[in-house]
C-alpha cells in the first residue's frame, strides 16, 4: 500500500527523544527554548513560541490580536475544520470567503465585500503549502486597520517573493503566522505547533497563555537560587509543547531543506507525468510563490465520480484523500454559526449549497489528493499515476 504521506523520522530523532527522556526534564524546558530560537532563525522571525498544536496556535493568535465574543473573522471554509474552530473558540463568528480555483487559496478580490463593523481580523490559509497572495490581502487589511493571521500549518519551508527577495512564510510578512508539526505536515514532532511574530507584546502574551497564565516559567523557578512564588494574573490554557517533542523538532529542522527539495522534485515529476492525462487539472504555482507541496491535489475530469476513482485506486494499493473539506458543510457548523459575503448582503444560501462558496464546494467534490512524501520512489510515483489513469478509464467506461 502506498500511503498518502509518511513523516521522515529516523535514528537522529529517536536518539534526541531518548536523550531528553533520560535527562529527567521532559516537559516544556530548555529544548523548547532551543527549538523556538532555531525555528525563528530559519524563517527569519524575531519571535517564535512553541505550543501543543497549530490549532492552539491559531486560538492564541486570534486572542492576541484582539478577537472577542461577538466579533467576526474573515477566512475560508475550504480548509481543515481547525481553521474555523479557532475562531469559534474565541466566541467569534467565521465569515467565509470563496477561493481561487487555481491556487485553492482565499480569493483576495472577495475579501473587502466581507468586511463589516464587526470584523476584527483576517485569517488566511496557505493551503496545502501553497502561499496565498499576502500582498493583496495585506493591502486590504491595512486599509481597514485589520490584523492578518496566517494559517501556515502546511507551509513550513514555503517561500514568497517579497519586494524582490525570496522569503520564508512565517517571517512574518503579516502579523502572526501559525505552523503545525502533525505527522501529515512537512516536518513532525508527533504533534505540536509554532507561532511567529514581530510583535514582542503578543509573543509575551502567547507565552503567558500557553502555561495557565503563570507569571514565572518553570525554567526560571527551577534555576533560581532563591524561592520564587508564581502568580496567575489571567486565565490561561495548557497549550505547552514538551521537551521530547522539541528535541525531535530540532532534528527535523536539520532535515527540512532536503525534505522540501525532495517534495518539489516529486511535484515537478507529477506535473510531467500527468500533463497528458485528458481532462485532468493540475495545481497552479504563481511565479511569486514556492510551495512545499505538502499535498499534491489534482482536479478530476468533468463528470468523474470522486469516490469511485478513490476506491479504484485503493483497490490497486494507492491511498488518496478527497479534496479539502468545507467547514460550512459539516454538522458542527449549522447556518447560524457562520456567515458568507452573500448572507451579509441578504442572500438565502443554505448549509447544503452556498452560492457564495461555489469554488470551495467544487474543489471539495472534484479534486483528489495524491500520495507525496520525501521517501517516495519514482517507482511508487509511477504506480500512483498508473492507478489514477486506470481508475479514470474505468469511470469513463461506466459513464
C-alpha positions in Angstrom: 0.0 0.0 0.0 1.3 3.4 -0.9 0.2 5.8 1.9 -1.0 9.4 1.3 2.1 10.5 3.3 4.6 9.5 6.0 6.8 11.6 8.3 10.5 11.4 7.6 11.8 10.3 11.0 14.9 8.3 11.8 17.6 7.4 14.3 18.6 11.0 14.9 15.1 11.8 16.1 14.9 8.6 18.2 18.2 9.4 19.9 17.2 13.0 20.6 14.0 11.8 22.3 16.0 9.3 24.3 18.4 11.9 25.4 15.7 14.1 26.8 13.8 11.2 28.4 16.9 10.2 30.3 17.7 13.8 31.3 14.8 13.9 33.7 13.3 17.1 32.2 10.7 16.1 29.7 8.1 18.9 29.9 8.4 22.4 28.5 12.0 23.5 29.1 15.4 24.1 27.6 14.8 22.0 24.4 11.6 24.0 23.7 13.6 27.3 24.1 16.3 26.0 21.7 13.7 24.8 19.2 12.0 28.2 19.2 15.3 30.0 18.7 16.3 27.8 15.8 12.8 28.0 14.2 12.8 31.8 14.4 16.2 31.9 12.7 15.0 29.5 9.9 12.0 31.6 8.9 13.6 35.0 9.8 11.1 35.9 12.6 12.1 38.0 15.7 10.0 35.7 17.9 8.8 32.1 17.8 6.6 30.4 20.5 6.1 26.7 20.6 2.7 25.3 21.5 0.8 22.0 21.6 -0.7 22.2 18.0 -1.4 24.6 15.2 -5.0 24.7 16.4 -3.9 26.1 19.8 -1.5 28.4 17.9 -4.4 29.9 15.9 -6.5 30.2 19.0 -3.8 32.1 20.9 -3.0 34.3 17.8 -6.6 35.4 17.4 -6.9 36.2 21.2 -3.6 38.2 21.0 -4.8 40.3 18.1 -8.0 41.2 20.0 -10.7 38.8 18.7 -13.5 38.6 21.3 -17.0 37.1 21.6 -19.4 38.7 19.0 -16.6 39.6 16.6 -16.2 38.4 13.0 -13.1 36.9 11.4 -12.8 36.6 7.6 -11.4 33.3 6.5 -12.1 30.3 4.2 -14.5 27.4 4.7 -12.2 25.5 2.4 -9.7 24.3 5.0 -9.3 21.7 7.7 -12.0 22.4 10.3 -9.4 23.6 12.9 -9.2 26.9 11.0 -12.8 27.8 11.6 -12.9 26.2 15.0 -10.1 28.5 16.3 -12.4 31.5 15.6 -15.3 29.9 17.4 -13.1 29.1 20.4 -12.8 32.9 20.8 -16.6 33.3 20.7 -16.4 34.9 17.3 -18.1 34.1 14.0 -16.2 33.0 10.8 -17.2 34.9 7.7 -16.4 32.6 4.8 -14.9 33.8 1.5 -14.6 31.7 -1.6 -11.3 30.5 -3.0 -9.4 31.0 -6.3 -9.9 27.6 -8.0 -6.4 27.6 -9.4 -4.4 28.0 -6.2 -7.1 26.8 -3.8 -6.4 29.8 -1.6 -8.6 32.7 -0.5 -9.6 35.0 -3.3 -8.4 38.5 -2.3 -10.9 40.1 -4.7 -13.7 38.9 -2.4 -12.4 39.9 1.0 -13.4 43.6 1.0 -17.1 42.7 0.5 -16.9 40.6 3.7 -15.7 43.4 5.9 -18.3 44.7 8.4 -18.2 46.9 11.5 -17.8 43.6 13.5 -14.7 42.4 11.6 -11.7 42.1 13.8 -9.2 40.1 11.8 -8.4 38.2 8.6 -7.3 34.6 8.9 -5.8 33.5 5.6 -4.6 29.9 4.8 -1.5 28.8 2.8 -3.4 25.8 1.6 -1.5 22.5 1.4 1.7 24.5 1.3 0.9 27.0 -1.5 1.4 30.6 -0.3 -1.7 32.8 -0.7 -1.5 36.3 -2.1 -0.3 38.0 1.0 0.5 41.3 -0.8 -3.1 41.7 -1.9 -4.5 40.6 1.4 -2.3 42.9 3.4 -3.3 45.9 1.2 -6.9 45.3 2.1 -6.2 44.6 5.7 -4.2 47.8 6.2 -6.9 49.9 4.5 -9.3 48.6 7.2 -6.8 48.5 10.1 -7.3 44.8 10.4 -4.6 42.3 11.7 -3.8 39.4 9.5 -3.1 35.9 11.0 -1.6 33.3 8.7 -2.6 29.6 9.0 0.7 28.2 7.8 0.0 24.7 9.1 1.2 23.2 5.8 3.7 25.9 4.8 6.9 25.2 6.7 9.6 25.9 4.1 7.2 27.6 1.6 8.5 30.9 0.2 7.1 34.1 -1.2 8.7 36.7 -3.4 8.6 39.8 -1.3 10.0 43.1 -2.6 12.3 41.2 -5.0 13.6 38.8 -2.4 12.5 35.2 -1.7 11.5 35.0 2.0 10.1 32.1 4.1 6.5 32.1 5.1 6.5 33.0 8.8 9.0 35.9 8.7 6.2 37.2 9.2 5.1 39.5 6.4 1.7 39.7 8.1 1.1 40.0 11.9 1.2 36.4 13.1 1.9 33.0 11.5 1.0 29.6 12.9 2.6 26.3 11.9 1.8 22.6 12.5 4.1 19.6 13.3 1.4 17.0 12.9 2.6 13.8 11.1 0.8 14.8 7.9 2.8 18.1 7.7 6.2 18.8 6.2 8.1 18.1 9.4 6.7 16.4 12.5 7.2 16.3 16.3 4.3 13.8 16.7 2.1 16.8 17.2 2.8 20.4 18.0 2.7 24.0 16.7 4.7 27.2 16.5 3.7 30.9 16.4 5.9 33.5 14.8 5.5 37.3 15.1 7.5 40.5 15.1 5.3 41.9 18.0 7.1 41.4 21.4 3.9 42.2 23.3 2.0 39.4 21.5 4.8 37.0 21.9 4.8 37.6 25.7 1.0 37.0 25.7 1.4 33.7 23.8 3.9 32.5 26.5 1.7 33.6 29.3 -1.5 32.0 27.9 0.1 28.7 26.9 1.1 27.9 30.5 -2.1 28.5 32.5 -1.3 32.3 32.7 1.6 31.5 35.1 3.7 34.6 35.7 7.1 32.7 36.1 8.2 29.9 33.7 9.2 26.6 35.2 12.8 27.0 34.0 13.2 30.3 35.9 11.8 28.8 39.2 13.9 25.6 38.9 17.1 27.6 38.1 16.7 30.2 40.8 18.9 30.3 43.9 16.0 31.8 45.9 12.4 30.7 46.4 10.0 32.2 43.8 6.3 32.2 44.1 4.4 32.4 40.8 1.1 34.2 40.3 -1.7 33.8 37.8 -2.9 37.2 36.6 -5.1 35.8 33.8 -6.9 32.6 33.0 -4.7 30.7 30.6 -4.5 27.3 28.9 -2.4 24.1 28.9 -1.0 24.6 25.4 2.6 23.6 26.1 5.0 21.6 23.9 7.2 19.0 25.7 10.9 18.9 25.5 10.7 15.5 24.0 8.7 16.9 21.0 11.1 19.9 20.8 14.2 17.7 20.6 12.6 15.8 17.7 11.7 19.1 16.1 15.3 20.3 16.2 16.4 17.3 14.3 13.5 17.7 11.9 14.6 21.3 11.2 18.0 20.0 10.1 16.3 17.7 7.6 13.9 20.4 6.3 15.9 21.8 3.3 16.3 18.2 2.0 12.6 17.4 2.7 11.4 20.4 0.8 13.7 19.8 -2.2 12.5 16.2 -2.5 8.9 17.3 -2.3 9.4 19.9 -5.0 11.2 17.4 -7.2 8.4 14.9 -6.8 5.7 17.6 -7.5 7.5 18.6 -10.7 7.7 15.0 -11.8 4.0 14.5 -11.1 3.2 17.5 -13.3 5.2 16.0 -16.2 3.7 12.5 -15.8 0.1 13.8 -15.5 0.3 16.6 -18.1 -1.0 14.4 -20.9 -3.9 12.9 -19.0 -7.1 14.2 -20.7 -9.3 16.5 -18.7 -7.1 16.3 -15.5 -6.5 19.7 -13.8 -3.0 20.2 -12.3 -2.2 22.6 -9.5 -1.0 26.1 -10.3 2.0 27.7 -8.6 2.2 31.5 -9.2 5.6 32.9 -10.2 5.8 34.8 -6.8 5.3 31.6 -4.8 7.3 28.5 -3.9 5.2 25.7 -2.4 6.4 22.9 -0.1 3.9 20.7 -1.8 2.6 19.4 1.5 0.0 17.7 -0.7 -0.5 17.3 -4.4 -4.0 18.0 -5.5 -5.5 17.3 -8.9 -8.9 18.2 -10.3 -10.7 15.2 -11.8 -12.1 15.3 -15.4 -15.6 16.7 -15.6 -18.2 14.1 -14.7 -15.8 11.8 -12.8 -17.2 10.1 -9.6 -14.7 11.1 -6.9 -15.5 8.3 -4.6 -15.3 5.7 -7.3 -11.9 6.9 -8.5 -10.6 6.8 -4.9 -11.9 3.3 -4.4 -10.5 2.0 -7.6 -7.1 3.4 -6.7 -7.3 2.0 -3.2 -8.1 -1.4 -4.7 -4.8 -1.0 -6.6 -2.9 -0.3 -3.4 -2.8 3.5 -3.6 -4.3 5.7 -0.8 -5.8 9.0 -1.7 -7.9 11.7 0.0 -10.8 13.7 -1.2 -10.5 17.4 -1.9 -10.0 19.8 1.1 -13.1 19.9 3.2 -15.5 22.8 3.6 -16.4 23.6 7.2 -19.7 25.1 6.4 -20.9 21.7 5.1 -20.3 20.0 8.5 -22.9 19.3 11.2 -20.7 21.3 13.6 -21.5 24.4 11.6 -25.2 25.0 11.5 -26.3 28.0 9.5 -26.4 30.4 12.4 -22.7 29.8 13.3 -21.2 31.4 10.2 -21.7 34.0 7.5 -20.7 34.5 3.9 -20.4 37.5 1.7 -23.8 36.8 0.2 -25.5 36.5 3.5 -24.2 39.8 4.6 -26.0 41.2 1.6 -29.2 39.3 2.4 -28.7 36.1 0.3 -30.6 32.9 1.0 -27.6 30.4 0.9 -28.3 27.1 2.7 -26.0 24.9 4.6 -26.2 22.4 1.8 -25.5 24.8 -1.1 -23.8 28.2 -0.7 -23.6 30.1 -4.0 -21.0 32.4 -2.4 -18.7 29.4 -1.9 -19.1 27.7 -5.2 -15.4 27.2 -6.0 -14.8 25.9 -2.4 -17.6 23.3 -2.8 -16.4 22.3 -6.3 -12.9 21.8 -5.1 -14.0 19.5 -2.3 -16.1 17.4 -4.7 -13.9 17.4 -7.8 -10.3 17.3 -6.5 -8.2 14.4 -5.3 -5.0 14.5 -3.2 -2.4 12.0 -4.4 0.4 10.4 -2.3 3.5 12.6 -1.8 6.3 12.1 0.8 10.0 12.6 0.6 10.8 8.9 0.9 8.7 8.2 -2.2 10.4 6.4 -5.0 9.9 7.1 -8.7 8.5 3.5 -9.0 5.9 4.3 -6.4 5.0 7.5 -8.1 4.7 5.7 -11.4 2.3 3.3 -9.7 0.2 6.1 -8.4 0.0 7.7 -11.9 -0.9 4.3 -13.5 -3.6 3.7 -10.8 -5.1 7.1 -11.4 -5.1 6.5 -15.2 -6.8 3.1 -14.9 -9.3 4.5 -12.4 -10.3 7.3 -14.7 -10.5 4.9 -17.7 -12.9 2.6 -15.8 -15.0 5.5 -14.6 -15.3 6.9 -18.1 -16.3 3.5 -19.4 -19.1 3.3 -16.8 -20.5 6.7 -17.6 
